[in-house]
Amino acid sequence: MLELVALTKRYGDVVALDGLSMTVAPGRIHGFVGRNGAGKTTTMRIALGLARPDAGEVRWKDRPVTAADRRGFGYMPEERGLYPKMTALDQIVYFARLSGMGPAEASTAAQAILESIGIGERSGEPVEQLSLGNQQRCQLAAALVTSPELLVLDEPFSGLDPVGVDALSGVLQTQVDQGTAVVYSSHQLELVERLSDEVTIIDQGRVVASGEVPTVRSSRGADRLKVELADGGTGWADGLTGAKVVGRDGNEVVLELLPGGDDQDVLDAARHAGRVRSFRREAPTLTELFREVVSS
Amino acid sequence: MSTLQVVRLVAGRELRERIRSKAFRISCGVSLAFILAVAILPGVLSDDGPTTYDVGVFGEGAEQLGDRLPVVAGQLDDDLAIDVRRLGDAAEAERLVESGDLDAAVGDNRIVVDEELGGRLEFVVQEANRQVVAEATLSGAGVAPDVAGRVLTPQPLEVQALDPESDEDSAKEGLVFFGTILLYGQLLGFGYWVASGVVEEKASRVVEILLAKARPGQLLAGKVIGIGLLGLVQLVAFVVIGLLTAQLTGSVDLPPETVSVAVQVVLWFVLGFALYSCLFAVGGAMASRVEELQSTTTPLTFLAVASLFAAMNTGGDPTGRIAEIATFIPFSAPMVLPIRIAAGEVGLGTVVVAVAIVLASIVAAMMLAARVYAGGALHLRGQLALRKALRAG
C-alpha cells in the first residue's frame, strides 16, 4: 500500500500541494483527477522521488519509502520519453537494469513484456522508427518490465485512440488482477469512472473527494432526477419550484431536488407536459461531481 | 544497487550508443584522415629529390660557361643541379627552349627562355656568367689563375649560431604542436558530447524515467565517465596510429621524447576532460533543446579557444609571460603544461602546483555540475538561468 501523508510543496509563491493525503491499495485501480495545475504531476513526482516535499511523507508497506522501493515502481511520466536512436529492446533492458535487475533477468523480462504488449517483432528497431502507437506501448513496457508492485501513470490515456484506450485498460486490469497497486491521472472522467475502483479528486493541492467510486459519487451533492419525455422538449421543467435544472440533452432533463422538493411533484409535472419515457433517480456522475466540487 | 553499479550501467550505455552512432564514426574517420595526413604528407612533400634544370650553352665562351654552371648551382644548394647541353647555334637554342626540352639557353650575351626565368636559375646563370667573364678579364690582365680563383670564389663565411636549432628540436616542436591540437580537439569535441547528451535526454523527456531510477549525480557521473572513456580510447588510438605510421613510413623524424610527450597528452586529457566535461554538463543542463546549447556553452568554448591560443604562444615561447600565467589557470593548464614540460622549461614544483589547481577546479566543477544538473534536469522548457538551476538543485 502506498500512503501519501500530508504532502506540502511550494514553488516560490505558488502552493502546489497543501497537505495532500491519499492511499493506493494493492489490487486496486486508483483514478487521480483534478484540473490542470491542481497538483497531480507534483504528487506523482514526489511519490517517485523526483521532487522533494516541503513537508509530509511517502510511505510504502507501512514504512517510509526507500530508494530501492522506488526503483521497483513502474512509472510513466506525462511527458513521454525514450531514447530515439536506441532499439526498443535495448532500451527496456537498460531501464530494467537501472531498476536493479541482473543482465539475464532484465533481458528475459524485457523480451517477455515487449511480446505481451505486441511489439515483440519490432523490438530490434530504433524507437524513432516505430509508429506513435508502438512508441506508447514501448513506454508502457518501460513501466511494466520490473513487474512492479506499484504502477504510477501520469495521463496514460492522453493521445490514445479508442482501440488504444481499450488495450491499455486491459493491461491495467491484468496488472491489478496480479495484485499491483495502480494509480493514474486522467482528464477523461467517464473513463475514470468506468475503469477505477477508487478515485481521488484534488483541487489547488488539496483532496476534495476520495474513496470508492460509488461512495464518492453519492457522498457529494444531492441525487439527480433524470426525466425523459417522448417528445415536448425540456421547457416544462423550467417552472418547477422544488427542483432546478442542471442539464439538458434532447428531451431529457437533469434536475437537482432543492431542500423540501418532492420527486413525485416532478413526476406529476412531467406527466402533465407529455408522455414520460423514463424517470430515474441517480447519484451524480463523476463528471458532474467534478464540475461541482472544483467550481465551488 | 550501489552507486558504482549505476554509474557503470550509465557509462556502459553511453559507450555502446556513441560507438554505434553515425556521428562518432564520421568524426573518427575525419580525425584519422587528418592524423594520417600529418604523419605521411611531410615525407611525401619534402622527399621530392634534387631539382634539375636543363640549360643549353652556345656561342662564344660556351665551353667555360658550361663547365661553370653546375659548380655554381652546387655551391648555392645541394639539391640544385644543372644538366648542361652544348648547342650548335642560337637557332637550335631557341627551338629547344620553345619546345620545352630546355629550361633556358645561354650565349651571345643573352639568356633565352620560353616565358620567364625562375629566381634561383637566373641567379645561377648570371653568377656563372659573371665568374667566367671576370676570369677571362683577369686572365687577360695577366692575373694568375689561382689568384683569380681566390678573388672570384673566396672561402664562404662560416655561420656560428649561438643557440643552434637542431633538427630534433624542430621535430619535437612539431610533435608537441600536433599533440596540443589533438588534445584541444578531443577536449572540446567530447566535452560538447556530454552537453548534447545531457540536453538530448531532456529534449526526449527520457530523463524523467531515469531520475525515477537513479540519482542525478550517478547519471551525470556515468555520462561523463562513459563519454570520457571513449574519448580517451580514441585519443590513445589516434596517438598510436599516428606515431606508428610516422615511424613505419619514416616521413617524420620522431625525437627521443616522443613517448613521454604522447603519455603527457593522454594524461592531461584525463584531467582536462574531467574539468571541461563537468562544465559542459552545466551548459547542457541549462538548455532544454539542442539549439540552445550554442548559447549556454559559448563561455566554455571561448575559454577553450583562448587556452589553445595560450598553448600556441607557449609553443613559440615556453618561458614567456603568457606561458607562466596560463600554467596556473585550470582551463589552459592541460594544454600549456605538456608543451612546457616537453621543452624542459618547468620545474617539478610548478607542475605539482598546477596539477593541484586543476584537481581542485575539477572538484568544484563536479559539485557545480551535480547541483545544476539536479536542478535543471526536469526543467524541460526554455533556457534556465544558472542561479535558478542552483537554487532548484
Interface residues (C-beta under 8 A of the other chain):
Chain A: R45 L48 G49 L50 A51 A67 A68 R70 R71 F73 Y75 P77 E79 R80 G81 L82 Y83 P84 K85 M86 Y94 F95 R97 L98 S99 G100 A142
Chain B: M1 V6 L9 V10 R13 E17 S21 E201 S204 R205 V206 V207 E208 I209 L210 L211 A212 K213 A214 R215 L378 L380
